[in-house]
Amino acid sequence: MHRFPLLRHLGDAEARQLASQLFRRQLERGAVLFRQDDPADHLVFVLSGQVKLERTSSSGTVSIVEVLGPGNVLAAANFLAVEPYPVTAVALSPVDSWTLSYRDFETTVRRSPDISLALLRYVATRLHRAYTRAPGVQRSDVRLASALARIAQDSRTDGGNSAVVALSHEDLSQVAGMARETATRHLAKWQKDGLVRLHPRAIQVLDLKALRRIGQVDDPTA
C-alpha cells in the first residue's frame, strides 16, 4: 500500500481500512480503464504497467496528455470533485491495478478522515508537477528529454538507470508538445550518443540520469 505517494503518510490502521475497499483489476494492452466524459466514480491505482491518458477535442482530434506508471493514481482531482473524467485511460502494456468506488471512498472517509487529507495532498502535488513542467520557452530537446525522463521514471521496475517506454516517436512528440520530426531528430541523436535505443513501438532508455540532466528533471529518489 505505501508504495503510493498518496498513501505513504497513512497509518497502518487507515491503510488496512482502505485496502479492504479496493478491487483488483488486471488488463491487457489496449484495454480502456475509463473513458473521457464518463462519471469519475472510480479511483484507479496503477500497480504495474503503463497507462496513456488521451484527450479528444471537439473536432475529434486525439492527443496524448500524459503517460503514467506504477505508483500513480489516475484522475484523482476529478474523482474528488465528483466530475467527469477529463481523459480516456488506455493500457500501453498489461496493467495491474486497484480501483476504489466513490461510494466505498465515502464510507472509508467517514471512518478515517486522514484518507481524504492524503488525497488532497496528492492532488496538490500533481498540480504543482503540471505547473513546473509547463513547456514555456524551453528548447525542444529539453522538453522532449523532460517528458521521456518523467515517463521512464514511472516505468522502471527496479529503480535503476534504464527503462522501456511503450510509446512511438509520434506518441512521445504529442506528450512533449512538438512536431514528430523534431522529436525524431533528437531521439536519433540520443541513440547515437548511447542514451536510448529506438524500436518501432517503444523507446528503451539506457541512461536515465543523462536524460534527467538534459531535461532538467530532479531525481525523485535523491
Beta strands, then each sheet from edge to edge (+ up, - down):
strand 1: 23-27
strand 2: 32-34
strand 3: 42-48
strand 4: 51-56
strand 5: 62-68
strand 6: 73-74
strand 7: 88-91
strand 8: 95-101
strand 9: 163-165
strand 10: 196-199
strand 11: 202-205
sheet 1: 1+ 8- 3+ 6-
sheet 2: 2+ 7- 4+ 5-
sheet 3: 9+ 11- 10+
end
